[in-house]
């Protein structure tokens, strides 16, 4: 299957309804049909090539990437991509200060690691019921929000984000911390909020899977 | 071809109407829309010529023309009309419903209420991940443009087709009672909700519980108005066609009305009209018969179409007025009386037939006579003169 066929099958060309666009995305939109914007797949591939090159170079230098995607349908693909490339990820709500207050966040991540270990040792069962319950609650909460950062000691060298419209604060933190961002943007995204735009459908798991697989492949091959 | 703006307005009107429960099955929209060149104008966007000039255009594996061709192939995914039927696979299950991949931009949502015509607890009771089913697009959520689809509506389409076939063949179906009201009971037949009026029930309304299964036949099947009316009586009558007109049957009085009594004869309720009780005039029906009393009745007539059976005890009275004075005698002598009645009927019929035959032969004889008259008047005269 050619790249065009794969992208078409995944539905990467489908944008939002015309009323829901961000005019800044005009140059990445190909046409307006049936009340829906169609993204320019030619540019998608061009941008994807740029992203591939960037990620390969980063991997060669031994850099790390964080995958960010908090929408309901992006959670699965993001986690899978991170697992494939041994990277960290955030697929639940982005907690304020994750990057800008990393020194504090890091302690929470250590706590999570410790609780993970407790769970494995069976330390929980030796505790009285009430304390055990409290610790398990804490463990569950940390696992939910910081599970993807478990083991991360320093900030990543790049962030790959999808569903930009819901994570503007996360991208602001990236900018503040001087971390370059690659964004998979739909017709309602803001291209000025990320450093490298890949225009594609962010509502379809197939579309996200395709693009994230391409990037993780480069990440894995680049580091070899 | 419709002008672009009016068709857009039409579709917007469709999508802004939120239909609550029942969706009348609409014909699936199948006209593909040809792209209009004016569609392209995006405000402040570079034209295709400009885009072809970008560095890296040659490195891309396809051209804008190939992209356009591919778009025509996938044209059906841009928009789904409300009322259209789509095939989708189950992508994920939630507590509130299921997310279905119908090939649109985003996953469509099928709420748990729309999964089946019978009550469903969780979406996972009906659907599993990866299942391929047919759905009907019901509406579009105005807030986040998510398509809401219904499995119930698509199944109703198939169910109604089955029902129409069965109604044409006048098949007896089993329906499960789900509710009851003053007018009758509500049943579920082949996944579609139907109604059985109490006048068409062969058992008492009070005796029917939710969850009972009744044999039913179709009275009214109107898919457009979502109207399905069935009859229990018609189904039962067909079953209990063990008796013919003139038979004597044992029955129990099921209910007593001012105009007569309903007698339960082998599952079917027959009407024993007050005038058919006895030769004597009866002022108060309750003085003669009571609910639960066993009687022997003669079948006067039966109407299969409407599931009605007419009964009589008048004919079974050895002496007129016995039903009132000596019902026990009537009970005992019922078979005898029926036999006598049959014989009388047979004799009467035989006599009638004899009369007919005689009349027919006379007419035939006359006709013969007329023929010979027409043939040769002389011969007739000769015969007459001979006689």
HADDOCK unambig.tbl for C-alpha pairs under 7 A between the chains (distance, minus, plus):
assign (segid A and resid 11 and name CA) (segid B and resid 105 and name CA) 6.47 0.50 0.50
assign (segid A and resid 14 and name CA) (segid B and resid 105 and name CA) 5.54 0.50 0.50
assign (segid A and resid 26 and name CA) (segid B and resid 42 and name CA) 6.54 0.50 0.50
assign (segid A and resid 26 and name CA) (segid B and resid 43 and name CA) 6.88 0.50 0.50
assign (segid A and resid 26 and name CA) (segid B and resid 44 and name CA) 6.63 0.50 0.50
assign (segid A and resid 26 and name CA) (segid B and resid 45 and name CA) 5.12 0.50 0.50
assign (segid A and resid 27 and name CA) (segid B and resid 45 and name CA) 4.82 0.50 0.50
assign (segid A and resid 27 and name CA) (segid B and resid 46 and name CA) 5.98 0.50 0.50
assign (segid A and resid 31 and name CA) (segid B and resid 39 and name CA) 6.35 0.50 0.50
assign (segid A and resid 31 and name CA) (segid B and resid 40 and name CA) 4.58 0.50 0.50
assign (segid A and resid 31 and name CA) (segid B and resid 42 and name CA) 6.80 0.50 0.50
assign (segid A and resid 32 and name CA) (segid B and resid 39 and name CA) 5.46 0.50 0.50
assign (segid A and resid 32 and name CA) (segid B and resid 40 and name CA) 5.88 0.50 0.50
assign (segid A and resid 33 and name CA) (segid B and resid 39 and name CA) 6.07 0.50 0.50
assign (segid A and resid 34 and name CA) (segid B and resid 78 and name CA) 6.74 0.50 0.50
assign (segid A and resid 34 and name CA) (segid B and resid 79 and name CA) 6.54 0.50 0.50
assign (segid A and resid 36 and name CA) (segid B and resid 78 and name CA) 6.73 0.50 0.50
assign (segid A and resid 42 and name CA) (segid B and resid 60 and name CA) 6.72 0.50 0.50
assign (segid A and resid 45 and name CA) (segid B and resid 60 and name CA) 6.35 0.50 0.50
assign (segid A and resid 46 and name CA) (segid B and resid 56 and name CA) 6.29 0.50 0.50
assign (segid A and resid 46 and name CA) (segid B and resid 60 and name CA) 6.43 0.50 0.50
assign (segid A and resid 203 and name CA) (segid B and resid 105 and name CA) 6.52 0.50 0.50
assign (segid A and resid 203 and name CA) (segid B and resid 106 and name CA) 5.05 0.50 0.50
assign (segid A and resid 204 and name CA) (segid B and resid 105 and name CA) 6.26 0.50 0.50
assign (segid A and resid 204 and name CA) (segid B and resid 106 and name CA) 5.32 0.50 0.50
